[in-house]
């Protein structure tokens, strides 16, 4: 069976995956860009069109960042990763943060209590808006993935739900040396989760630590 994977998910030293006050101008709330600055100079993120001063590094950070799309056939994301709107859709013209050709190039299942029609974009990305629990959403994503793996893209609440349901096989977290103090914390309610995984830590010259969680046999 295909694996359920998490890649390039950044958290602060105090466990927050996003800051407080997400808005159109501030996708990560008061955290600004600080959670993702480690990635801006990697070749993988430069090829996504993100800001940077070089054509992209090939060092430790790139070695981890580049794995995010390998053998992935579908992504699952929460409503808040797709956009800043809350409640019923007031603007169906909103098509995500990524422009006409989103970076995914796969099917994307967007979890929302307010489904909307299928949204097909350039480059093979299609957004499927569903009101579903993690088990049902994963079943749909696996159907769309065609035998390839499924990536859990976030945000924080979505990843936490899949961890609570014990559905994650592989997880790459990036521990960023900042203190946010407020926002959405990943680990709340997940005490003892480390017992499910074998874990490795790799420090990077950029100052972050790459944490790899590999699910132990059930």
Secondary structure, DSSP 8 states (H G I E B T S, - for coil): ---EEEEEEEEETTSEEE-S--BTTBTTGGGTTTTTGGGTTBHHHHHTT---SSS-B-SHHHHHHGGGGTTEEEEEEEHHHH-S--SS-S-TT---TT-SS-S--SEEEEE-SS----EE-GGG-EEEEE---HHHHHHHHHHHHTTSEEEEEE-HHHHHHHHHTT--SEEEEEEES----SSEESSTT-TTGGGGEEEEEEE-TTS-EEEEEEE---
